[in-house]
Amino acid sequence: MVKKKQNIPYIERDVSWMYFNRRILQEASREHIPLLERLSFLGIYSNNLDEFFRVRVATQSRIAEYSDKSAADESEKATKIIKQINKLNSQYSVEYEHSVKAVTEELRQEGIYLVNDTEVSAEQLQFIRQYYRDHLNGLIVPVWLSAIKMLDNETDESIYLGIKFHYPGTKRAQVGYAYLELPVAVAGRFVCLPDCDGKKYVMYLDDVVRCCLPLVFEGLGLSDFEAYSFKFTRDAEMEIDNDLRTGTLQKISKGVKSRKRGQPLRVLYDANMPKDLLKRILKKLDLDALDTLLASGRYHNHKDFMKFPDFGRKDLKYPAWYPILKKELDGPESLLAKIQQRDRFIHVPYYSFDSFIRVLQEAAMSPLVKSIKITLYRLAKESKVVKALIGAARNGKKVTVSIELLARFDEASNIYWSKRMQEAGINVIFGVEGLKVHSKITHISMTKGPDIACIGTGNFHEGNARTYTDCMLMTASRRIVKEVDAVFSFIERPYNPVNFKELLVSPNVMRNRFTSIINDVIRKSREGLPASIKIKVNHITDQQMVKKIYEAAEAGVEIDLLVRGNCSLVVPDNGRIRITGIIDRFLEHSRIFIFTVGNEERVYIGSADWMTRNLDNRVEVVTPIYDPEIRAEMKRIVEYGLRDNMQGRIVDGRGENLFRFKEGDTPFRSQEELYKEYQAENERYQEPQAGQTIPGSTGGDNA
C-alpha cells in the first residue's frame, strides 16, 4: 500500500514488512544456497509470519474494530492495511508451498526421503507403531469437538489434527469429530525412521500420529479415521509503540472490548479437510470478518524446519565459520588497560563475543574497578553476562542493571534473571515508565585511569552474537564515557533534565540531532559541495525521517541505504536514492550512520532504527566514532553491503525484491568477503610496542 502522507510517497510499515519476509522466502528457491539452509529459511519465514500476525496484525485488527469517531481515520487505514496484508499473504503462500515441495523433492535426490503415512513400508509401519508405544503413548489425548464450546484454552504454538471417524455398526454409519494437539514440544516435529538401502527416511510427527490413530483411539470401537492439520495464531497484545497519536492509542489499548487478548485472528488449515469437519473447527474459533482464513497444505508450523535433522550431511549446510578471537583483545594483558590506551572494537559474529565477556569478567575481579552499570534487553538462557555481573556483586563491586521486562517474548526469562541478580545484591532497575530501555551500553568505573564504556548495536546476548551482525565500541573517551554514565542517571531519575552533546540519545535529543545533521548536509549540498548519506539499519519507517531523506535527495545528496527489514521509502526516479536489503547466513542487525560533505565525515553507531518507537518512545543511544581505524571499518562494512550483488536485493517500495546481480558482474557476497578479510587481518595483526605511536590514541580521551 503506497500512500501520500504530506505529499510524500510512503509504504505502510506492515506492508513493507511483508516485502521483507518475502526476501527470506526467496532464499529457499535459490540453487546456490545449500539445501538444508534453504529448508531453514522456510522455517524462518514461517516463524516470522506467526509473530507478525500475533503482534502487528493483532494491533491493526484492534484499531480497525474500534468504533469511536475520534479514531475513524486510523480505523479506516488499519482496515485497508489488513486487506493488503491478506492479499500478499495469499500470494506468498502459493510461493511458499511451491518452495516446500521443491526443496523436499531435492532432498530425495540427495537420499533423504521425507515420507508420509501413505508411503511407508510394512517394516517402517511396525517401527512407527513401536515408536508410538515407547515415546508418544500418554502424550496424546483427543478432545471431542462436541464436548467443548470454544478452542480458547489451546496454545497457538502448537499444531493440531482435526479427526473425522465413524462409529461402526450404527444404522447410518454415524460420524464423529475430535481434535488433538501434536506433542511437538516433547517429541520434536520430525521422527527419523531406520535407514534402508543407503537412504535416510524421516517423517513429520503429524504423519506418525496419523499412522497410529487406531492406537490413539484404541478400545473405543471406532474406524475409518481421517486426520487434517490446522493451526491458528492468537492476538498477542496491543503493540503500544504503534505510530498513532498518543491519546487515541491509549484509548484503543485500554477501551477495546470487542476482541479479548488471545483471540484467534489467523487460521491455516489443510485444503483437503472435509467441509463438515472444517465448519465445526471454525465454529469453535469464532473468527471475525477481518481475520485471516487460509486454505493451505498438508503441514503447518514450518518453523520446525529450522531444526530439521541434518543426518551428518555437512555438505548440505553452510561451511562452518568460527568466530575469530581478535588478537588485540587476546593475551595475558589487561583488557581494561588496553581499552584505556585506545578505542577497541568488535564486529560479531565474525569476531568472538567472548572478548566482551572477558571485559566483564575482568571488571568483576579487578581491584581497580569500583562499579559496573549495564542495560539488558534480551539475555541468553545461561547468560555469561549475568554470571559475570553476579560475580562482580559478590566481589564487592557496586553493580547496577537496567533490565527491560517488556522485551517481547523474553519477559519470563528477564524476570527470572532479575530475581537472580537481586538475590546477589545487584541494584536492578526495571526501565523507565512509558519507555522501553533498548540502548546497549555498559559503564565501568575505575579507581585508576579513565572510566570505560561499551556501546553496541545489539543485545548483550551470547546466542544473538552467534547469528546477528552487531558492532561494539569499547572506549575510554572521557566525554563519551561521561555521557554514557548520564544515560544511567536518566534511566534512574527520568524527571531530571540531562544534556547530551556527544551522544545521540532518545527520547531526549536523537530525532533533533539526526534532523540537524541532515539539514547541514542538505545546506552544504545546495552550496555546491559533494554530499552523501550512507546508512545501515534494520528499519526506516518514521515519516519525518523518510521525508528528510526525500528532501536530501532533491537537494542533490547521494543516498545509499542498507535496510534489512521495514522500509517505507518509494525510490524516486532521480537516481539519488539506492536501497539494498541483504538476506544471508547472518542476520544483518548493526546500525551505522555515515554523513559526508566534501572532506568532512561524521560516523555513528548505535541501538536505534529510524522508527517512531525508537526515536520517541524508547531509551536509545547512538555514539560518534572518532578512532580513524574504527571509522574506516564502519565505512567498509557499509560499502561491502552496498556492493553485495549475490545476497543484496533492490528495495524500491514495489515489493519485487529484484537481485542486484547482472550478467557480466563479478560476484560479491559481503558477509563472505568480510569474514575472509577479518581472518587475514587478524593473522597479520601485531600489537604496537611500548612507545610506538598508536593511530587515533589520545590517552583515553580520543574524542
C-alpha positions as CSV (number, residue, x, y, z in Angstrom):
1,M,0.0,0.0,0.0
2,V,1.5,3.3,-1.2
3,K,0.0,6.3,0.5
4,K,0.7,10.0,0.2
5,K,1.5,11.5,3.6
6,Q,2.0,15.2,3.5
7,N,2.6,14.8,-0.3
8,I,5.4,12.2,0.1
9,P,5.2,8.6,-1.1
10,Y,5.1,6.3,1.9
11,I,4.9,2.5,2.2
12,E,3.0,1.4,5.4
13,R,5.2,-0.3,7.9
14,D,3.3,-3.6,7.9
15,V,3.1,-3.8,4.1
16,S,6.9,-3.2,3.9
17,W,7.4,-6.0,6.4
18,M,5.6,-8.4,4.1
19,Y,8.0,-7.4,1.3
20,F,10.9,-8.1,3.7
21,N,9.7,-11.5,4.8
22,R,9.3,-12.4,1.1
23,R,13.0,-11.8,0.7
24,I,13.6,-14.6,3.2
25,L,11.2,-16.8,1.4
26,Q,13.0,-16.2,-1.9
27,E,16.2,-17.6,-0.4
28,A,14.6,-21.0,-0.2
29,S,14.4,-21.2,-4.0
30,R,18.0,-20.2,-4.8
31,E,20.1,-23.1,-6.1
32,H,23.4,-21.8,-4.8
33,I,22.1,-21.9,-1.2
34,P,22.9,-25.2,0.5
35,L,19.8,-27.4,0.6
36,L,19.3,-27.6,4.3
37,E,19.9,-23.9,4.7
38,R,17.0,-23.4,2.2
39,L,14.9,-25.5,4.4
40,S,15.9,-23.4,7.4
41,F,14.9,-20.2,5.5
42,L,11.4,-21.7,5.1
43,G,11.3,-22.2,8.8
44,I,12.4,-18.6,9.5
45,Y,9.8,-17.3,7.1
46,S,7.0,-19.3,8.8
47,N,8.1,-18.3,12.3
48,N,8.4,-14.6,11.3
49,L,4.9,-14.8,9.9
50,D,3.4,-16.2,13.1
51,E,4.9,-13.5,15.2
52,F,3.9,-10.8,12.7
53,F,0.2,-11.9,12.9
54,R,0.4,-12.4,16.6
55,V,1.5,-8.8,17.2
56,R,1.3,-6.5,14.3
57,V,-1.8,-7.8,12.6
58,A,-3.4,-8.1,16.0
59,T,-2.7,-4.4,16.6
60,Q,-4.2,-3.4,13.3
61,S,-7.3,-5.6,13.9
62,R,-7.9,-3.9,17.2
63,I,-7.6,-0.5,15.6
64,A,-9.9,-1.5,12.7
65,E,-12.6,-2.7,15.1
66,Y,-12.5,0.4,17.3
67,S,-15.7,2.3,16.6
68,D,-15.0,5.7,18.3
69,K,-15.3,8.6,15.9
70,S,-12.1,10.1,17.2
71,A,-10.2,7.1,15.6
72,A,-12.2,6.9,12.4
73,D,-9.2,7.7,10.1
74,E,-6.9,5.2,11.9
75,S,-9.7,2.5,11.8
76,E,-10.2,3.0,8.0
77,K,-6.4,2.9,7.4
78,A,-6.0,-0.3,9.5
79,T,-8.8,-2.0,7.6
80,K,-7.0,-1.2,4.3
81,I,-3.7,-2.4,5.6
82,I,-5.2,-5.7,6.8
83,K,-6.7,-6.3,3.4
84,Q,-3.4,-5.6,1.7
85,I,-1.6,-8.0,4.1
86,N,-4.1,-10.8,3.5
87,K,-3.8,-10.3,-0.3
88,L,0.0,-10.5,-0.1
89,N,-0.2,-13.4,2.4
90,S,-2.3,-15.4,-0.1
91,Q,0.0,-14.7,-2.9
92,Y,3.1,-15.6,-0.9
93,S,1.6,-18.8,0.5
94,V,1.5,-20.2,-3.1
95,E,5.2,-19.4,-3.5
96,Y,5.8,-21.0,-0.1
97,E,4.0,-24.3,-0.8
98,H,5.9,-24.5,-4.1
99,S,9.2,-23.9,-2.4
100,V,8.5,-26.6,0.3
101,K,7.6,-29.1,-2.5
102,A,10.7,-28.3,-4.5
103,V,13.1,-28.5,-1.5
104,T,11.7,-31.8,-0.3
105,E,12.0,-33.2,-3.8
106,E,15.6,-32.1,-3.9
107,L,16.2,-33.8,-0.6
108,R,15.1,-37.1,-2.2
109,Q,17.7,-36.6,-4.9
110,E,20.2,-36.4,-2.0
111,G,19.0,-39.6,-0.5
112,I,16.9,-38.0,2.3
113,Y,13.2,-39.1,2.0
114,L,10.5,-37.1,3.8
115,V,7.7,-39.7,3.7
116,N,4.1,-39.6,4.7
117,D,1.7,-42.1,6.2
118,T,0.7,-43.4,2.7
119,E,4.3,-44.1,1.6
120,V,5.7,-46.2,4.4
121,S,6.5,-49.9,4.1
122,A,5.3,-52.6,6.4
123,E,8.6,-52.6,8.2
124,Q,8.5,-48.9,8.7
125,L,4.9,-49.0,9.9
126,Q,5.9,-51.6,12.5
127,F,8.7,-49.3,13.7
128,I,6.3,-46.3,13.8
129,R,3.8,-48.1,16.0
130,Q,6.5,-49.3,18.3
131,Y,7.8,-45.7,18.5
132,Y,4.3,-44.6,19.5
133,R,4.2,-47.1,22.3
134,D,7.7,-46.2,23.5
135,H,7.6,-42.4,23.1
136,L,4.1,-41.0,22.4
137,N,1.7,-43.2,24.4
138,G,0.0,-41.0,27.0
139,L,1.2,-37.7,25.4
140,I,-1.8,-37.5,23.1
141,V,-5.3,-37.1,24.5
142,P,-8.0,-36.3,21.8
143,V,-10.9,-34.0,22.7
144,W,-14.4,-34.5,21.3
145,L,-15.4,-31.3,19.4
146,S,-19.0,-31.8,20.7
147,A,-17.7,-31.6,24.3
148,I,-16.3,-28.0,24.1
149,K,-17.7,-24.6,23.4
150,M,-14.6,-22.9,22.2
151,L,-10.9,-23.6,21.5
152,D,-9.9,-20.9,23.9
153,N,-7.6,-22.9,26.1
154,E,-5.3,-24.1,23.4
155,T,-1.9,-22.5,22.6
156,D,-1.1,-21.1,19.2
157,E,2.4,-22.5,19.5
158,S,1.1,-26.0,18.6
159,I,-0.2,-27.9,15.6
160,Y,-3.5,-29.7,15.8
161,L,-5.1,-32.5,13.9
162,G,-8.8,-32.4,13.2
163,I,-10.1,-36.0,13.3
164,K,-13.1,-37.4,11.5
165,F,-14.1,-41.0,12.2
166,H,-17.1,-43.5,12.1
167,Y,-18.9,-45.5,14.7
168,P,-19.2,-48.9,13.0
169,G,-22.4,-50.8,13.5
170,T,-24.6,-47.8,13.7
171,K,-27.6,-47.7,11.3
172,R,-26.4,-44.6,9.4
173,A,-22.7,-45.1,9.9
174,Q,-22.6,-42.2,12.4
175,V,-19.8,-39.8,12.1
176,G,-17.8,-38.3,15.0
177,Y,-15.3,-35.4,15.3
178,A,-12.4,-34.7,17.5
179,Y,-9.1,-32.8,17.6
180,L,-5.7,-33.5,19.2
181,E,-2.6,-31.5,19.9
182,L,0.6,-32.8,18.5
183,P,3.2,-33.2,21.3
184,V,6.0,-31.4,19.3
185,A,7.5,-29.7,22.4
186,V,8.3,-33.2,23.9
187,A,8.8,-35.4,20.8
188,G,10.0,-32.9,18.2
189,R,8.5,-32.4,14.8
190,F,10.4,-35.0,12.9
191,V,10.9,-38.7,13.5
192,C,13.9,-40.5,11.9
193,L,13.0,-43.9,10.6
194,P,15.5,-46.7,10.1
195,D,17.8,-46.4,7.0
196,C,17.1,-48.6,4.1
197,D,19.3,-49.3,1.0
198,G,21.6,-46.4,2.0
199,K,18.7,-44.0,2.1
200,K,17.6,-41.8,5.0
201,Y,14.0,-41.7,6.0
202,V,12.3,-39.1,8.1
203,M,8.6,-38.4,8.9
204,Y,6.6,-35.5,10.2
205,L,5.2,-36.2,13.7
206,D,1.8,-35.4,12.1
207,D,2.1,-38.5,9.9
208,V,3.4,-40.7,12.7
209,V,0.2,-39.9,14.6
210,R,-1.9,-40.5,11.5
211,C,-0.4,-44.0,11.3
212,C,-1.2,-44.6,14.9
213,L,-4.8,-43.3,15.2
214,P,-6.1,-46.8,15.8
215,L,-3.8,-46.9,18.8
216,V,-4.7,-43.4,20.0
217,F,-8.4,-44.4,20.0
218,E,-7.9,-48.0,21.0
219,G,-10.7,-49.7,22.8
220,L,-13.4,-47.4,21.5
221,G,-14.5,-49.4,18.5
222,L,-14.0,-46.5,16.0
223,S,-12.9,-46.8,12.4
224,D,-12.2,-45.0,9.1
225,F,-10.0,-42.3,10.6
226,E,-9.2,-39.2,8.7
227,A,-6.8,-36.5,10.0
228,Y,-6.2,-33.0,8.8
229,S,-3.9,-30.4,10.3
230,F,-4.8,-26.9,11.3
231,K,-3.2,-24.2,13.3
232,F,-4.1,-20.7,14.4
233,T,-2.4,-17.5,15.5
234,R,-3.7,-15.6,18.5
235,D,-3.8,-11.9,19.2
236,A,-0.7,-11.5,21.5
237,E,-1.2,-7.9,22.6
238,M,-1.8,-4.3,21.6
239,E,1.6,-3.0,20.4
240,I,1.8,0.2,22.4
241,D,4.6,1.7,20.2
242,N,2.4,2.0,17.1
243,D,2.6,5.2,15.1
244,L,-0.7,6.7,16.3
245,R,-1.3,9.9,18.1
246,T,-0.8,9.0,21.8
247,G,-4.3,9.8,23.1
248,T,-6.0,7.7,20.5
249,L,-3.6,4.8,21.1
250,Q,-4.2,4.8,24.8
251,K,-8.0,4.8,24.3
252,I,-7.8,1.9,21.9
253,S,-5.4,-0.2,24.0
254,K,-7.5,0.4,27.2
255,G,-11.0,0.6,25.8
256,V,-11.4,-2.2,23.2
257,K,-13.9,-4.7,24.4
258,S,-14.7,-6.4,21.1
259,R,-11.5,-8.5,21.0
260,K,-10.2,-10.3,24.0
261,R,-6.5,-10.7,24.4
262,G,-5.6,-14.1,22.9
263,Q,-8.4,-14.4,20.4
264,P,-7.6,-16.3,17.2
265,L,-7.0,-14.0,14.2
266,R,-5.5,-16.3,11.6
267,V,-6.3,-19.9,10.8
268,L,-4.4,-22.2,8.4
269,Y,-6.0,-25.5,7.5
270,D,-5.4,-28.4,5.1
271,A,-7.2,-27.5,1.9
272,N,-8.4,-31.2,1.7
273,M,-10.2,-31.0,5.1
274,P,-13.8,-32.1,4.7
275,K,-16.3,-29.2,4.9
276,D,-18.2,-30.7,7.8
277,L,-15.0,-31.0,9.9
278,L,-13.8,-27.5,8.9
279,K,-17.2,-26.0,9.8
280,R,-17.0,-27.5,13.3
281,I,-13.5,-26.3,13.9
282,L,-14.1,-22.8,12.7
283,K,-17.2,-22.5,14.9
284,K,-15.0,-23.2,17.9
285,L,-12.6,-20.4,16.9
286,D,-15.2,-17.6,16.3
287,L,-13.3,-15.6,13.7
288,D,-14.2,-12.0,12.7
289,A,-14.6,-10.6,9.2
290,L,-11.1,-9.2,9.1
291,D,-9.4,-12.3,10.4
292,T,-7.4,-14.5,8.0
293,L,-8.7,-17.9,6.9
294,L,-6.3,-19.6,4.6
295,A,-6.6,-23.0,2.9
296,S,-3.0,-24.3,2.8
297,G,-1.1,-27.6,2.5
298,R,-1.0,-30.8,4.5
299,Y,1.5,-29.4,7.1
300,H,1.7,-26.2,9.1
301,N,4.1,-24.5,11.5
302,H,7.1,-25.0,9.3
303,K,9.2,-23.1,11.8
304,D,10.3,-26.6,12.8
305,F,12.3,-26.7,9.5
306,M,14.9,-24.8,11.5
307,K,15.5,-28.0,13.5
308,F,15.3,-30.5,10.6
309,P,17.7,-33.4,11.1
310,D,20.9,-33.0,9.1
311,F,21.9,-36.7,9.0
312,G,25.5,-35.6,9.3
313,R,25.3,-34.0,5.8
314,K,27.6,-31.1,6.3
315,D,27.8,-30.7,2.5
316,L,24.2,-29.6,2.6
317,K,24.8,-26.7,5.0
318,Y,26.9,-23.6,5.0
319,P,30.6,-24.3,5.8
320,A,31.3,-23.5,9.4
321,W,32.6,-20.0,10.1
322,Y,34.1,-20.0,13.6
323,P,34.1,-16.6,15.4
324,I,37.6,-15.1,15.3
325,L,39.2,-14.3,18.6
326,K,40.7,-10.9,17.9
327,K,44.4,-10.9,18.7
328,E,44.4,-7.4,20.0
329,L,41.9,-8.5,22.6
330,D,43.6,-11.7,23.5
331,G,46.7,-12.5,25.6
332,P,47.6,-12.0,29.3
333,E,47.5,-8.2,29.3
334,S,44.6,-6.4,31.0
335,L,41.8,-5.7,28.5
336,L,40.6,-2.8,30.7
337,A,44.1,-1.3,30.4
338,K,44.1,-1.8,26.6
339,I,40.8,0.0,26.3
340,Q,42.1,2.9,28.4
341,Q,45.0,3.1,25.9
342,R,42.9,3.3,22.8
343,D,39.4,2.6,21.5
344,R,38.7,-1.1,20.7
345,F,36.0,-2.6,18.5
346,I,34.4,-6.0,17.7
347,H,32.0,-7.0,14.9
348,V,30.1,-10.1,15.9
349,P,29.6,-12.8,14.8
350,Y,32.7,-12.5,12.7
351,Y,34.7,-11.7,15.9
352,S,34.0,-13.5,19.1
353,F,31.7,-12.1,21.7
354,D,33.9,-13.7,24.3
355,S,36.0,-10.5,24.2
356,F,33.2,-8.6,25.8
357,I,32.6,-11.4,28.3
358,R,36.2,-11.2,29.2
359,V,35.9,-7.4,29.8
360,L,33.0,-8.1,32.2
361,Q,34.8,-10.9,33.9
362,E,38.0,-8.9,34.4
363,A,35.9,-6.0,35.7
364,A,34.2,-8.4,38.1
365,M,37.5,-9.3,39.7
366,S,39.8,-6.3,39.2
367,P,40.6,-4.3,42.3
368,L,40.8,-1.2,40.1
369,V,37.0,-1.4,39.3
370,K,34.6,0.3,41.6
371,S,31.3,-0.2,39.8
372,I,29.6,-1.7,36.7
373,K,26.4,-0.4,35.1
374,I,24.7,-2.1,32.2
375,T,21.4,-2.2,30.2
376,L,20.0,-5.6,29.3
377,Y,17.2,-6.1,26.8
378,R,17.4,-9.8,25.9
379,L,19.5,-12.5,27.7
380,A,20.8,-15.9,26.8
381,K,19.3,-18.9,28.6
382,E,22.5,-19.5,30.5
383,S,23.8,-15.9,30.4
384,K,27.5,-15.5,30.9
385,V,26.9,-11.7,31.1
386,V,24.6,-12.1,34.2
387,K,27.0,-14.6,35.8
388,A,29.9,-12.1,35.5
389,L,27.7,-9.3,37.0
390,I,26.7,-11.6,39.9
391,G,30.4,-12.4,40.4
392,A,31.1,-8.7,40.5
393,A,28.5,-8.0,43.1
394,R,29.8,-10.9,45.3
395,N,33.3,-9.3,44.9
396,G,32.0,-6.1,46.5
397,K,31.5,-4.1,43.3
398,K,28.5,-1.8,43.0
399,V,26.5,-3.3,40.2
400,T,23.5,-1.6,38.6
401,V,21.4,-3.3,35.9
402,S,18.6,-1.8,33.9
403,I,16.6,-4.7,32.6
404,E,13.6,-4.4,30.2
405,L,10.8,-6.5,31.4
406,L,8.7,-5.8,28.3
407,A,11.2,-7.3,25.8
408,R,8.6,-9.2,23.7
409,F,8.6,-13.0,24.1
410,D,11.5,-12.8,26.6
411,E,9.5,-11.4,29.5
412,A,9.7,-14.7,31.5
413,S,13.5,-15.1,31.0
414,N,14.1,-11.5,32.0
415,I,12.0,-11.8,35.2
416,Y,13.9,-15.0,36.1
417,W,17.3,-13.3,35.7
418,S,16.1,-10.2,37.5
419,K,15.3,-12.2,40.6
420,R,18.7,-14.0,40.4
421,M,20.5,-10.7,40.2
422,Q,18.5,-9.1,43.1
423,E,19.3,-12.1,45.3
424,A,23.0,-11.4,44.6
425,G,22.8,-7.8,45.8
426,I,22.6,-6.2,42.3
427,N,20.6,-3.0,42.0
428,V,18.1,-3.9,39.4
429,I,16.1,-1.1,37.7
430,F,13.1,-2.0,35.7
431,G,13.4,0.6,33.0
432,V,11.5,3.9,32.6
433,E,7.8,4.1,32.9
434,G,6.3,4.6,29.4
435,L,9.7,4.0,27.7
436,K,11.4,0.7,26.8
437,V,15.1,0.8,27.5
438,H,16.5,-0.5,24.3
439,S,20.0,1.0,24.5
440,K,23.1,-1.3,24.6
441,I,25.5,0.3,26.9
442,T,27.9,-0.6,29.7
443,H,29.8,1.8,32.1
444,I,32.8,0.6,34.2
445,S,34.0,3.0,36.9
446,M,37.8,2.7,37.5
447,T,39.9,3.8,40.5
448,K,42.9,4.4,38.3
449,G,42.8,6.0,34.8
450,P,39.7,6.9,32.9
451,D,36.4,5.1,33.2
452,I,35.3,2.8,30.4
453,A,32.2,2.4,28.3
454,C,30.9,-0.1,25.8
455,I,28.3,1.0,23.3
456,G,26.8,-1.5,20.9
457,T,24.2,-2.0,18.2
458,G,22.9,-5.4,19.6
459,N,21.9,-7.1,22.8
460,F,24.5,-8.4,25.3
461,H,23.4,-11.9,24.4
462,E,25.8,-14.7,23.5
463,G,23.2,-16.5,21.4
464,N,22.4,-13.5,19.3
465,A,26.1,-12.8,18.9
466,R,26.5,-16.0,17.0
467,T,24.0,-15.2,14.3
468,Y,23.4,-11.4,14.4
469,T,25.8,-8.9,12.9
470,D,26.4,-6.2,15.5
471,C,29.1,-3.7,16.3
472,M,30.5,-2.7,19.7
473,L,32.8,0.2,20.6
474,M,34.9,-0.1,23.7
475,T,36.2,3.3,24.7
476,A,37.7,5.4,27.5
477,S,37.0,8.7,25.8
478,R,36.1,10.9,28.8
479,R,33.4,12.9,27.0
480,I,31.6,9.8,25.7
481,V,32.0,7.8,28.9
482,K,30.7,10.7,31.0
483,E,27.6,10.9,28.9
484,V,27.1,7.1,29.0
485,D,27.0,7.4,32.8
486,A,24.5,10.3,32.3
487,V,22.2,7.9,30.4
488,F,22.0,5.7,33.5
489,S,21.2,8.8,35.6
490,F,18.3,9.5,33.2
491,I,17.1,5.9,33.5
492,E,17.2,6.1,37.3
493,R,15.8,9.6,37.5
494,P,14.0,10.4,34.2
495,Y,12.4,13.6,35.8
496,N,15.9,15.2,36.0
497,P,16.9,17.0,32.7
498,V,20.1,15.7,31.1
499,N,22.1,17.4,28.4
500,F,23.9,15.3,25.8
501,K,26.5,16.8,23.5
502,E,28.4,13.8,22.2
503,L,25.8,11.0,22.3
504,L,22.5,11.0,20.4
505,V,20.0,9.8,23.0
506,S,16.3,9.2,22.6
507,P,13.8,10.3,23.5
508,N,15.9,13.4,24.5
509,V,17.8,14.7,21.5
510,M,18.2,11.9,18.9
511,R,15.5,13.0,16.5
512,N,16.5,16.6,16.6
513,R,20.2,15.8,16.2
514,F,19.7,13.5,13.2
515,T,17.5,16.1,11.6
516,S,20.1,18.8,12.3
517,I,22.8,16.7,10.7
518,I,20.8,16.0,7.6
519,N,19.8,19.7,7.3
520,D,23.5,20.6,7.4
521,V,24.3,18.1,4.7
522,I,21.4,19.5,2.6
523,R,22.5,23.1,3.1
524,K,26.1,22.3,2.0
525,S,25.0,20.3,-0.9
526,R,23.0,23.2,-2.2
527,E,26.1,25.3,-1.8
528,G,27.8,23.0,-4.3
529,L,29.8,20.7,-2.1
530,P,29.6,16.9,-2.8
531,A,27.5,15.3,-0.2
532,S,26.3,11.8,0.7
533,I,24.4,9.9,3.3
534,K,25.1,6.2,3.9
535,I,23.1,4.3,6.5
536,K,22.8,0.7,7.6
537,V,19.8,0.0,9.8
538,N,17.1,-2.6,10.3
539,H,14.1,-0.4,9.7
540,I,13.2,3.0,8.3
541,T,9.5,3.8,8.8
542,D,9.4,7.1,10.7
543,Q,7.5,9.6,8.5
544,Q,9.7,12.6,9.4
545,M,12.9,10.8,8.6
546,V,11.5,9.4,5.4
547,K,10.6,13.0,4.4
548,K,14.2,14.2,5.2
549,I,15.7,11.5,3.0
550,Y,13.5,12.6,0.1
551,E,14.4,16.3,0.8
552,A,18.1,15.5,0.8
553,A,17.9,13.6,-2.5
554,E,16.1,16.5,-4.1
555,A,18.9,18.8,-2.8
556,G,21.5,16.7,-4.7
557,V,22.7,14.5,-1.8
558,E,23.6,10.9,-2.9
559,I,21.9,8.5,-0.6
560,D,22.7,4.8,-0.1
561,L,20.8,2.8,2.4
562,L,21.2,-0.8,3.7
563,V,17.8,-1.7,5.2
564,R,17.2,-5.3,6.3
565,G,13.5,-5.1,7.2
566,N,10.8,-2.5,7.1
567,C,11.4,0.3,4.6
568,S,8.7,2.9,3.9
569,L,10.5,4.7,1.1
570,V,9.5,4.6,-2.5
571,V,12.6,5.1,-4.6
572,P,12.1,8.1,-6.9
573,D,13.3,8.3,-10.5
574,N,16.1,10.9,-9.8
575,G,18.5,8.1,-9.2
576,R,19.9,9.6,-6.0
577,I,18.4,7.1,-3.6
578,R,19.6,3.5,-3.7
579,I,18.3,0.9,-1.2
580,T,19.7,-2.6,-0.7
581,G,18.3,-5.4,1.5
582,I,20.6,-8.2,2.4
583,I,19.5,-11.7,3.5
584,D,22.3,-14.1,4.1
585,R,23.6,-16.7,6.7
586,F,23.9,-14.0,9.4
587,L,21.0,-11.7,10.3
588,E,22.1,-8.1,9.5
589,H,21.4,-6.1,12.7
590,S,24.1,-3.4,13.1
591,R,23.1,0.3,12.8
592,I,25.7,2.5,11.2
593,F,25.2,6.2,10.1
594,I,27.7,8.0,7.8
595,F,27.2,11.6,6.8
596,T,29.8,13.1,4.3
597,V,30.2,16.6,3.0
598,G,33.4,17.3,1.0
599,N,36.2,16.0,3.2
600,E,34.2,16.2,6.4
601,E,32.7,13.0,7.7
602,R,30.6,12.0,10.7
603,V,30.3,8.3,11.6
604,Y,27.9,6.9,14.3
605,I,26.8,3.5,15.5
606,G,24.1,2.7,18.0
607,S,20.9,0.8,19.0
608,A,18.3,2.9,17.2
609,D,16.5,2.3,13.9
610,W,14.6,5.1,12.2
611,M,11.2,4.2,13.5
612,T,8.9,6.4,15.6
613,R,9.2,4.0,18.5
614,N,13.0,4.2,18.6
615,L,13.2,7.9,18.2
616,D,10.3,8.9,20.6
617,N,9.3,6.0,22.8
618,R,12.5,4.2,23.8
619,V,15.7,4.9,25.5
620,E,18.3,4.5,22.7
621,V,21.9,5.5,22.4
622,V,23.9,6.3,19.3
623,T,27.6,7.3,19.6
624,P,30.1,9.1,17.4
625,I,33.1,7.1,16.2
626,Y,36.4,9.1,16.4
627,D,39.1,6.5,16.1
628,P,40.2,6.6,12.4
629,E,40.7,2.8,12.1
630,I,37.3,2.1,13.5
631,R,35.7,4.7,11.3
632,A,37.4,3.1,8.3
633,E,35.9,-0.3,9.5
634,M,32.4,1.2,9.7
635,K,32.7,2.5,6.2
636,R,34.0,-0.8,4.9
637,I,31.0,-2.7,6.4
638,V,28.6,-0.3,4.7
639,E,30.4,-0.2,1.4
640,Y,30.6,-4.0,1.2
641,G,26.9,-4.3,1.9
642,L,26.2,-1.8,-0.9
643,R,28.4,-3.8,-3.3
644,D,26.7,-7.1,-2.5
645,N,25.3,-8.4,-5.7
646,M,24.7,-12.0,-4.5
647,Q,22.6,-11.5,-1.4
648,G,21.6,-7.9,-1.9
649,R,18.1,-7.2,-3.2
650,I,16.8,-3.9,-4.6
651,V,14.4,-2.3,-2.1
652,D,12.3,0.2,-4.0
653,G,8.9,0.1,-2.4
654,R,7.4,-2.1,-5.1
655,G,8.0,-5.5,-3.3
656,E,9.6,-7.2,-6.2
657,N,13.0,-7.7,-4.4
658,L,15.0,-7.9,-7.6
659,F,18.6,-9.1,-7.3
660,R,21.4,-6.7,-7.9
661,F,23.5,-9.2,-9.8
662,K,23.6,-8.5,-13.5
663,E,25.1,-10.6,-16.3
664,G,28.8,-9.9,-16.5
665,D,29.2,-8.7,-12.9
666,T,31.9,-10.2,-10.7
667,P,30.0,-12.0,-7.8
668,F,30.4,-10.2,-4.5
669,R,29.0,-11.6,-1.2
670,S,29.6,-9.1,1.6
671,Q,29.4,-11.4,4.6
672,E,31.8,-13.9,3.0
673,E,34.3,-11.2,1.9
674,L,34.2,-9.5,5.4
675,Y,34.9,-12.9,7.1
676,K,37.8,-13.7,4.8
677,E,39.4,-10.2,5.3
678,Y,38.9,-10.3,9.1
679,Q,40.7,-13.7,9.2
680,A,43.6,-12.3,7.1
681,E,43.9,-9.1,9.1
682,N,43.9,-11.0,12.4
683,E,46.7,-13.2,11.2
684,R,48.8,-10.2,10.3
685,Y,48.0,-8.2,13.5
686,Q,50.9,-7.1,15.6
687,E,50.2,-5.2,18.9
688,P,52.1,-1.9,18.9
689,Q,55.2,-2.0,21.1
690,A,55.7,0.3,24.1
691,G,56.4,3.8,23.0
692,Q,55.1,3.2,19.5
693,T,52.6,5.7,18.1
694,I,49.0,4.4,18.1
695,P,46.7,5.9,15.4
696,G,43.8,7.7,17.0
697,S,45.1,7.4,20.5
698,T,44.9,10.3,22.9
699,G,45.4,8.7,26.2
700,G,41.8,7.7,26.9
701,D,40.3,10.9,25.5
702,N,40.2,10.3,21.8
703,A,37.1,12.4,21.3
